[in-house]
Amino acid sequence: MFSFHKNHSQLECLINNYLIAPNELGVNLVYNEISNYIDSGGATKINAGFISNLKEPFKSLLQQNFKNVTTVAIDFPIYFKSKIETKKTIMVCAMDSFPPIPNSSYWNDKNFDFKKNIGFWAPFSLIDNWHAPVGSMKTNIPFFRVLLEEYNLYITDVYKVFFRLENDGQLVNSNTISDYTEIKNQEGTNIHGYLLSNEIQIIEPDAIVTLGNSARNKLLHINYLINNVEQQSKGWSNEPQMYKWKNSIPIIAIPHISGAANGAKSAILNNSNYSNITGNYQNERLAKIIKLKINE
């Protein structure tokens, strides 16, 4: 299950150098806390970091330009080993669900400073208990469990920092702010694209699965910016969408596994080509279809 990729040290260097270095121990401390959290069944703590620990250009964007920033969070990429011994890895690229809003009861005992702190977590809460899932994990876990039957999984967010802007009581999510989604580093490269393309190079996935419109569209845009490969996204139909990263690695795009995308998922699941695929959950069946597409 949860593990560290063979190139994990390279991944840590990438995050330390271009996203955040939480303290003198860097992100190594955060990953150790994640590992301890899992081993303890959630009994230990994953500490928060500080906006001041962010690397440029993220730091300046949040500190100087957006005075009303709140609920800043980072989901650290995580890696799971397959149930079988295999070298094949799928990279799952998504825009995960958002942290609770500032006035949520979730924050009551967290001692979280919305103007200074960054919450550290993992995509889709996959470091929580898989044997007694709660909330959305009940329908999300079957998706990842099916893929883990044959593949190692590397799961990452398309946007590396999440935050909200609070203006006159209205909350604006960072993924809707073009100054953030198109933010560039000192070399003039889209920083999200730089990080994602380096993750792909480090992980060397056999296939990339994108979940939802945002992840698909951003990855295709990055593929154009970084690799000069132009591919137009399409509307959802009754088939997963197939693209390629750098004209070599298959990209399989599907609707998001959240409940909000049930309609788009149903079109695929009701395709007569997949009538023999069974499962208790939509996401479970969707993962089986992905495996078919990869093996074609």
Buried (B, 14 or more C-beta within 10 A) or exposed (E): EBEBBEBBEBBBBBBBEBBBBBEEEBBBBBBEBBBEBBEEEEEEEBEBBBBEBBBEBBBEBBEEEBEBBBBBBBBBBBBBBBEEEEEEBBBBBBBBBBBBEBEEEEBEEEEBEBEEBBBBBBBBBBBBEBEEBEEBBEBBBBBBBBBBEBBBBBBBBBBBBBBBBBEEEEBBBBBEBEEBBEBEBEEEBBBBBBBBBBBBEBBBBBBBBBBBBBBBBBBBBBBBBBBEBEBEBEEBEEBBBEBBBBEEBBBBBBBBBBEEBBEBBEEBBEBEEBEEBEBEBBBBBBBBBBBEBBEE
